[in-house]
Amino acid sequence: LKEKTRDLRRERQLAEDLLHQMLPKSVAKQLRKCQKVEAENYDQVTIFFSDIVGFTSIAASCTPLQVVEMLNNLYVCFDTRIESYDVYKVETIGDAYMVASGLPERNGTKHTDEIAKMSLDLVAAVRQVGIPHVPWGRLQLRAGIHTGPCVAGVVGYKMPRYCLFGDTVNTASRMESTSLPQKIHISSATYDALLTDDAYEMELRGEIEVKGKGKMKTYWLLGNKNYSVQN
């Protein structure tokens, strides 16, 4: 009986660990109790988007297995790196990678700093990930960050997902899509938040036309004065 109980506990722990990889712990706990998960408003969060430069053409010249292997190598690399920061991986869609800080657990004003440090780390880390059929080739990342309010909640019954909604998500996505290879493109809201501790090297990009937003003043995040990315 003791042995069976021990096995049961081990299996339950494995199941819980797997569930917590897919949903925030607080959300998983409510779902296990068959409780309705209420959507929540967040006054300030920071959202990061990235994708692989030229992914469509890279994928077209790979076999399907090579594409899966390449993305798996990339995401294992990223997933390992982001554990060092107070961030939550929201989802991956193809070659797009979405991370947020400040939710589901609020962390005061730390969220912008956490995402900024993480983004510098990931832009450096992507250089380690090779292209399967091009031994000398290396992947390049295009990244974007925005800070602002959003709503988060669980949608769906089968394979429920923890999703973020609001203009902050759209703007962060636009920062990524208008970025450049191996560059971190940030909005003026993120720039202002990072100015508070004078720890970051940033450069004005200028006013650019952003689809659905009109002209926006944006910046490049270049580095952290007190933080060296170690590969």
N, C-alpha and C positions, 0 to 999 in steps of 0.2 A: 504493500500500500504506500509506504514511504517513497519507494522507487517510482511508482506511477505518479504520485503527487509531484515529485521532483521533475519528472518528464513533462507533466502538464504545465508546470510553472515555466519551464524552459521554452516550451512551444508558445505559451501565451506571451512571453517576453519577446520572442522572435516576431510574433504577429504584431505586437505593439510597436516594436522598433521599425518594422516595415511601414506600418500606418503613419508613424511620425515622420518618415521620409517623404510622404506624399501630402500630408496635411499638418498644419500647426498643432502642437500638443493640446492647446486649449480647445481647438475645434474638434479634434479627434475624441477628446474626453466627452464632449457634449453629444457627439454622434453615437458613441458607444452606449450612452445612457438614453438613446432614442429621443434626445431633446432637439428642439428646433434651434438652429444656429442663426442668431440675429445678425443682420448686417451692421457694420460699425463705421462711424465717421471718424476720420483722423484729420486733425487740423493741419499737421505738417509731417510729411514723409519725404524721403528722397528715393527716386526710382532710376534704375540703371537698365539700359538696353544695349545689346551688342549684336553684331552679326559678322559673318566672315566675308571679307572682300572677295568678289568674284566667285562666290560659292557655286552659282549656277553653271558656270563654265568648267569649274573644277569637277563638279559632280558629273557633268556630261562626259568627261574623259575618264571617269572611274567606272569600275564595275559596281553593282549595288552593294556587294559585300565590302568593297573598299570604302564606299561612302559611309556605311554603318561603322566600320572600324575607325575611320577618321573622326567622325563625330563622337564616338564613344571615347576615344583617346582625349579629345578636346574637353568633353564634359567631365570626365574623370579628373583631368588636370584642374579644371575650374572648380569643381565641387570640393576637391581637396583644399584648394586655396581659400575659398570663401569661409571655411570653418574657422579661420583665424579672426573673423570680423563679426560684428553684431549685425548680421544681415539675414534676410530670408529669401531663399530662391523660390520665385513664384512659379516659373515654368520655362520650358524650352519648346520652341516651335521650329522644327527644321534646324537651321543654323543660328536661329535667334535665341538669345539667352537673356532672361529678365530676372532682376534681383531688386529687392526693396529693403529699406531700413526704416525703423520707426513703427513697424507693424509686423506681426500681430501684437507683439509686445512693444509698448511705447518706451522710448529711451531718451526722452527730453529733447535736447538739441544736438545729440551725438550723431543722428542719422546721416547728416550730410558729410561729416568727417569720415564716418565708417565706409560709406559708399565711395568717397573720393580715394581713400587709401586702397580699398579693394580694387577699384578700376585701374589704378596705376599698376597694381600687382598683376591683374589679368592681362593687360596690354603687354607687359613684359613676359608673362608666362606663355602666351600664345606662340612666341617664337620657338618654343621647344617642340611644338606639335608639327610633325611632318605630314607631307602629302604622300599617300601610299605609293603611287606610281611615279613620283618625282622625288627621288632620294635627296636631292639638293634643295628642293622647294620647302618653303615654310609658310604657314598660314598667317594672314594678317587680319587684325581686328578693327572694326569701326564701332566706336562707342559714343553714347549720349547719356546725359544726366539732367534731371529736372527735379526741383523741390516745390512742394505745394500740398494742398489738401486732397484727400481721396476717400472713397468708400470701399470697404472690403467685405466680402461675404462668400458663402458657399453656394454654388449653383449646381443643379443637377442632382439626380437620385442615383443613377448608375454611374460609377466612376465620378463621384462628386469632386469638384475642383474649387479651390480657394482662389477667387478672382478679385482683381482690383478694377475699379471703375472711376471715371472722372477725367477732367481736362488735363490733370497732371500726368496721367498715363499717356494720353495722346501727345502731349508736349514732349515728354521724355522720349517717346518713339520718334518724333520729328527731329529731336536733337541727334539721335542716332542716324537716321536716314540722310541727314544733311552733313554728317561728319565726313572725315577723310581717313584713309588707311593709317592705322597705328596712332590715331588721334582720339582724344577724349573731348567731346564737344559739350559745353555746359551752358545752361541758360543764365540770365542775369540774376534770377532768384537763387540759384545754386551758388553763383559767384559771390553774391552778397552774404550768404550764409557762411561761406568759407573764409571771408575776409575777417571774421571776428577774432580769430586767433593768429592771423598773419603767418600761417605755417605753409601756405601753398604758393607755388609759382604758377601764375596764370597770365594769359595774354589775350588782349582784346582781338576778337576776330572781326568785329564790326557789325553792321546791320545786314541781315540776310533775309531773303523772302522765304517764309515758311508756309507750306501749304495749309490752308485753313486758319492761319494765325496772322497773316500779313507780315510786315517787317518786324523783326526781333533783333535786339542787341544781344550778341552771344560772345562766348569766350572759349579759349582752349585751356584745359587743365594740363600743365606741363610736368609738375612734380611737387614733392613735399620737401621743404627745406630741412626737416628733421628726420626724414625717413628715406632710407635707401632700399630700393627693391633688389633683393638678393635672389638670383636664380641658382 
